[in-house]
């Protein structure tokens, strides 16, 4: 959705309920197109915009200038930055630290499995440049909303399936290791042992074991 000018952003907020969905640090060499007209090569926001009079949800993807304006217009403090790199500032992991474009926020309480799954989801989003209107974002929204609870095992299985369909036979850890060549990756954001255990012990609704290859 075009959001190039302050006037256009004000119009959007008048016509839509705008909610921030993700705040992400790009890796070395990555770029994103901004709906505000520029090319993003550092940090970016994704917003969902729901028409106040009914209709389909719209997606807004923009850099920090437009994002700050949207957050100001909707009175939102901003999301934690998802930053998987050392020495770049922002949140060390999903569990807390500096918040939106300015200011700090209290440390959030995460279930440890939810935290690993959230990190896995965000890595997948970054690596495959996932479209904000796809299943991985739907799972991300639910895991983030209920971060203090253990996620459903079906959500872990769903992310495992998405990895299998999008990483060309590599595990998520393999793909992250390839990125380490040009990126100083935080090791604590690449730990998926609890997710692997869930996949290795996955059962159907009747409690029967289901053999699934763990791809984390």
N, C-alpha and C positions, 0 to 999 in steps of 0.2 A: 504494500500500500504506500503510495507516494506520501512522503512527509517532509518535503524539502524545506519549507519555510515555517517560521513561527506561527504565521497565520493559519497555514494548513494544519499544523499540529493542534492548534486551538480548536479548529473546526472538527477535527477527528474526535477530540475529547468531548465536544458538545454532542456529537452524533453517536459515539460508541462508548461502551464501558471498556476501558483500556487497562489490562493487567500485565505486569511483567512476568515473564516465564523463565528466562535464563539470562545470566550475565557471565560471559565466557572470555577467557584469555586465549588468543590464537597462538599456535605454535610457530616456530621459525619458518618463514616462507609462505605461510598460509594467508589468504586474503578472503574477504567477504564483500559482496555488494551491499551498500547501504541504501535503504529506501529513501534516505535523505540526499542521495545523489553522489556520495563519495565512494571510494574504495577503502574498506577497513583493513588495517594490517596489525592491529593491536588488541583492543577489547571491543566487544559488541554486546548489545542487548537484543533479546527477542521479546516482543509483546504480542499478546492476543488482544484483538479488538472485537467486541461483541456488539452488534447494532442494537441501539436502545429501542428501536421500533420493530425488532425482529429481523431475522435473516441469517445468512451464513457468517461464520466467524472469519475474520480477516487476520493476516499475519503482518507484523511490522518488524523489520530487522534493521537496526541502525547503530551508528557509532555513538560515542559518548556525548557529543554536543546535543544531538536530538534526544538521546536517552535522558539526559539531565532535565531537559525541558519537559518531556513527558512525565517524569517522576514528580517534578514540581507541580505540573498541572493537575495531576491526580492525587497529590498529597501522600506519596509513597516514599518510605525511607530508602528503598532500593534493596536489591537482593545481594547475598554474598557472592563475591567473585569466585567463579570456578577457575582456579589457576593451578595447573599441574606442574609448574616450573619453579625451581629454586631461584631466589634472588630477584623476583619480579614484583614483590609486594602482593597485597591482597590476601585472600583466605588461604591458609595452608591446606585445608581440606573442607569438606562440607560442614564440619562441626563448628564453625564460628570464626570470628576475627573481624577485620574491617568490613563494613557493609557496603552500601551503594557508593556512588561516585564521591561522596564525602561523608565523613563521620564513622563512628564505630557502632557495633551492635553486640548485644550479649551473646555469649557462647551458647549455641543450640545443643540440645540433648539428642543424640542419635543412638538408635539401636545399632550395635556393631555390624550386623548382617545388612541392615538397610544402608549403612554407610559404605560398605564394600560394594553393594549393588548400585548405589548412586554413582560412585566413582567409575564403576564399569560402564554404566549407561553414558556418563559424560564422555568417557574416552571413546566409546563407539560413535557418539554424536560428532566429536572432533575429527576422528579418523576418517569416517565415511562421508563427512560433510552432510549430515542427515537433514532432510527437509523438515522444517518445524511442524508440518502437518502429518507426520508419520507415526507409526506405532511406538517407536522408541521414545518419542516425546510424551506420548500418552502414558507409558509406564513410568517415565521420569516424574511426571506431575503427581502421580499417585504415591510413589515412593517418597518424594519430597514432602508431600502433604502429611503423610503418616510416618515421618522419620523416626519417631520414638518407638515405633512398633516393629516387630520382625515382619518383613514382607512375606507375601504369599509365595510358596515355592513355585507356583505357576508363573509368577512374575520373573523369578530367576530363570526358569525354563524358557520363558519368552525371550529374554535377553540372550540366552545361550543360542536360541534358534536364529535370532537376528544376526549374531556374530557369524554363525555358520553360513548364512546366506550372503554376507557382504564382505567378508575378509579373505576370500579366495583360498580357503583351506588352512589359513593361519589361525592360531589362537589369538586372543586379545593380547596376551602377554608377548607373543612373538611380534605382533604389530607395534606394540609400545617399544619393545627393544630396538626395532628398526628406527624409531624416532629418536632414540637416545643419541644417535650419531650427531645430530644437530641441535638437540634440546637437552637442557640440564633438568631431567625429570625427577620429581620428588618420589622416592621409593615408597613412602607410606601411602601414596595414592594409587599404587599398583599391586596391592595385596588382595587376592581373591580366593584365598584358601577356604573360607567358609562357604563361598558360592560353589566351589568345586565339590565340597563335601555334600552339599544339598543335591547336586546333579548326580553324584555317584550313588546316592541313597534314595533316588527319586522313586516314588510309588504312585500307582494310579488311585482312583477314588475308593477302590476296594482294598487297598493296602498291598497290592501285588507289586513286586519290584519291576521297574521299567529301566531298561538299559539305554542310557544316553551318553554320548561322548561329551565330556566337559570341555568347553572351548574358551574358558577364561584363562 
